[in-house]
Structures are given as structure tokens and as C-alpha cells.
Amino acid sequence: MYRYEFIPDIKQTKYLNQVWDILCECDKDFVPPLSYRNDTKQKDFSNIYQKNKQLTADHNDEIVSNDGKVSEKTSEKTEGDKPTGNKPIENEPTENKPTEYFNNMIQQHFILAIDENDYVAGFLSFKIDYAALEEITKNIYMSTACIRKKDRGKRISGEFYEYVEYKLPEEYRRDKILTRTWSTNEKQIHIFTKRGYKPVKVLPNDRGPGIDTIYFLKQV
């Protein structure tokens, strides 16, 4: 149904507007929403949510592909799940659009899921040799993944991970794949664990009281 295409520079393609549309559709699937962030590598979220209020969600942090039913083993959530407790209290964006995040994200490399009509169903963006953790510098860092709501449940996210891990052109390949999520995101943690990702660093209470940020690493 879809072909999976590696795009080194999304800015130079006809798919850019579709990527923007998908990002806007997925904005509130992220916690905090992308429209409240500065860029894909933001690490301090203390000004976005009240520290004395627990935040919970069934969605991943940078990797939120929303790819349908959990039973398919390629999804962060079951279709129809909604994040809870994600009510921003400051840094309200004037247009509630993830413009800053988008402008940063499109500097990265992309994998697109595209059908025979050049319709983009979803994307995954990633960086090469980004030092998200100082001790792991030579790596692929998976930043952001989004899938249109009507295309979820079709194992697209699993194909994205497979492509990053094993199918990139030789010059882009690395033997370490790095990403992150938070401690209450049990479904995504299960997916990463099943694919062989191991937790390598925990930032306690990074997302609010009782919610840690967890970095995951896979050796390929």
C-alpha cells in the first residue's frame, strides 16, 4: 500500500506542505503539544506545565506515530485514546500551530510513507550523530514520527523503525539508534523493548511529579 522513501532534505521536495499538515494534525498527540515547544531537542519543559499537577498520556514524546491498535505491536495507542492532564498554563502560542517546531524539524532527514498517488500518510524525522546524550555521540537520533489519523493501524510506525535500523543508505547508517519517551508511556516502552531498545538514562520528574524522561538505545 505504501512505499517508504528516504528524504535527505525535505525542504527541497513537493512533500513539505503535507508534512506540515500531518504535524499540525498530530500536534496535541504529543505531551507537551508541539505548538508549545521551541524545537525537537527541547529538554526543559518546566515552564509549560504546572509542576504540582501530574500529567498522564498514552502517547510518546518525540516518537508519536499513533499507528492504531496496540495488538498490532506497532502502535503507541489504541485508536481513540486521548491524552489526559495536558493543559498548558503559559507560553500560549499566538496561533496554536507548531511553527517553531516545524522550522527546526525540517532541517533533519526524513522517511515518508507514500501511496501510489503521492499522498503522504506519515513521516519519521531523525538526526545523525546528534549528542542528545553526551556519552552517545555517534548515533541516529529518532526525533519525531507522525501518522495521519485515517492511516493509523496499518503498521506504518514499525516500517519506519525497520527502515532507520536496517535500510538507510550506507553513509547514514549507525550502529546505535537513540530516542526517548516518558515513564508513564507504557505502550511505547513495550514497543521499544520488543524491538530491542534498552533504557540508558532516566531523568527523574522531568515531565512533572512522578513522570521521568527515559532515553532508549538500540545496537544494530
GITATA-V864516 format. One record per backbone hydrogen bond with DSSP energy under -0.5 kcal/mol. CO is the residue of the C=O (numbers start at 1). NH is the residue of the N-H. E is the energy in kcal/mol with one decimal. If there is no record, write none. Layout:
# GITATA-V864516
co=CO nh=NH e=E
co=CO nh=NH e=E
This chain:
# GITATA-V864516
co=3 nh=5 e=-0.6
co=3 nh=114 e=-2.7
co=5 nh=112 e=-2.4
co=6 nh=8 e=-0.5
co=7 nh=110 e=-2.5
co=9 nh=12 e=-1.2
co=10 nh=13 e=-1.6
co=13 nh=16 e=-0.8
co=15 nh=19 e=-2.1
co=16 nh=20 e=-2.0
co=17 nh=21 e=-2.2
co=18 nh=22 e=-2.4
co=19 nh=23 e=-2.4
co=20 nh=24 e=-2.3
co=21 nh=25 e=-2.0
co=22 nh=26 e=-2.0
co=23 nh=27 e=-0.8
co=24 nh=27 e=-0.6
co=26 nh=29 e=-2.2
co=26 nh=30 e=-0.6
co=27 nh=30 e=-1.3
co=27 nh=34 e=-1.2
co=33 nh=36 e=-1.8
co=34 nh=37 e=-1.8
co=39 nh=42 e=-1.1
co=43 nh=45 e=-0.7
co=45 nh=48 e=-1.7
co=45 nh=49 e=-1.1
co=48 nh=89 e=-1.6
co=48 nh=90 e=-0.6
co=50 nh=53 e=-1.2
co=51 nh=209 e=-0.9
co=56 nh=84 e=-1.6
co=62 nh=64 e=-0.9
co=62 nh=145 e=-1.0
co=67 nh=155 e=-0.6
co=69 nh=72 e=-1.6
co=69 nh=74 e=-0.6
co=70 nh=73 e=-2.4
co=78 nh=81 e=-2.4
co=84 nh=56 e=-1.4
co=85 nh=87 e=-1.5
co=86 nh=88 e=-0.7
co=97 nh=99 e=-1.8
co=98 nh=102 e=-2.5
co=99 nh=103 e=-2.6
co=100 nh=104 e=-1.7
co=101 nh=105 e=-2.8
co=102 nh=106 e=-2.4
co=104 nh=107 e=-1.5
co=105 nh=108 e=-2.2
co=108 nh=10 e=-0.6
co=109 nh=126 e=-2.2
co=110 nh=7 e=-3.4
co=111 nh=124 e=-2.0
co=112 nh=5 e=-2.2
co=112 nh=114 e=-0.6
co=113 nh=121 e=-2.8
co=113 nh=122 e=-0.9
co=114 nh=3 e=-3.1
co=115 nh=118 e=-1.8
co=119 nh=115 e=-2.2
co=119 nh=121 e=-0.7
co=121 nh=148 e=-2.9
co=122 nh=113 e=-2.3
co=123 nh=146 e=-2.1
co=124 nh=111 e=-2.2
co=125 nh=143 e=-2.1
co=125 nh=144 e=-1.0
co=126 nh=109 e=-2.2
co=127 nh=141 e=-2.6
co=129 nh=131 e=-0.5
co=130 nh=132 e=-2.0
co=133 nh=136 e=-1.9
co=136 nh=133 e=-0.6
co=137 nh=139 e=-1.1
co=139 nh=129 e=-4.0
co=139 nh=141 e=-0.5
co=140 nh=142 e=-0.7
co=140 nh=178 e=-3.4
co=141 nh=127 e=-2.3
co=141 nh=143 e=-0.6
co=144 nh=125 e=-3.3
co=145 nh=64 e=-1.0
co=146 nh=123 e=-2.5
co=148 nh=151 e=-1.5
co=149 nh=152 e=-1.3
co=151 nh=154 e=-0.6
co=155 nh=159 e=-1.4
co=156 nh=160 e=-2.1
co=157 nh=161 e=-2.4
co=158 nh=162 e=-2.3
co=159 nh=163 e=-2.2
co=160 nh=164 e=-2.4
co=161 nh=165 e=-2.5
co=162 nh=166 e=-2.2
co=163 nh=167 e=-2.2
co=163 nh=168 e=-0.8
co=169 nh=172 e=-2.1
co=169 nh=173 e=-0.7
co=170 nh=173 e=-1.1
co=175 nh=220 e=-2.0
co=176 nh=140 e=-2.4
co=177 nh=218 e=-2.3
co=178 nh=142 e=-2.5
co=179 nh=216 e=-2.8
co=180 nh=62 e=-0.7
co=180 nh=63 e=-0.6
co=181 nh=214 e=-3.5
co=182 nh=185 e=-1.7
co=184 nh=186 e=-1.7
co=185 nh=189 e=-2.2
co=186 nh=190 e=-2.2
co=187 nh=191 e=-1.9
co=188 nh=192 e=-2.8
co=189 nh=193 e=-2.6
co=190 nh=194 e=-2.4
co=191 nh=195 e=-1.7
co=192 nh=197 e=-2.9
co=193 nh=196 e=-1.3
co=198 nh=217 e=-2.7
co=201 nh=215 e=-2.8
co=202 nh=204 e=-0.7
co=203 nh=206 e=-1.5
co=203 nh=213 e=-1.9
co=205 nh=208 e=-0.8
co=208 nh=211 e=-2.2
co=210 nh=212 e=-0.6
co=211 nh=207 e=-2.5
co=211 nh=208 e=-0.5
co=212 nh=183 e=-2.4
co=213 nh=203 e=-2.9
co=214 nh=181 e=-2.4
co=215 nh=200 e=-2.7
co=215 nh=201 e=-1.1
co=216 nh=179 e=-2.1
co=217 nh=198 e=-3.3
co=218 nh=177 e=-2.6
co=218 nh=220 e=-0.5
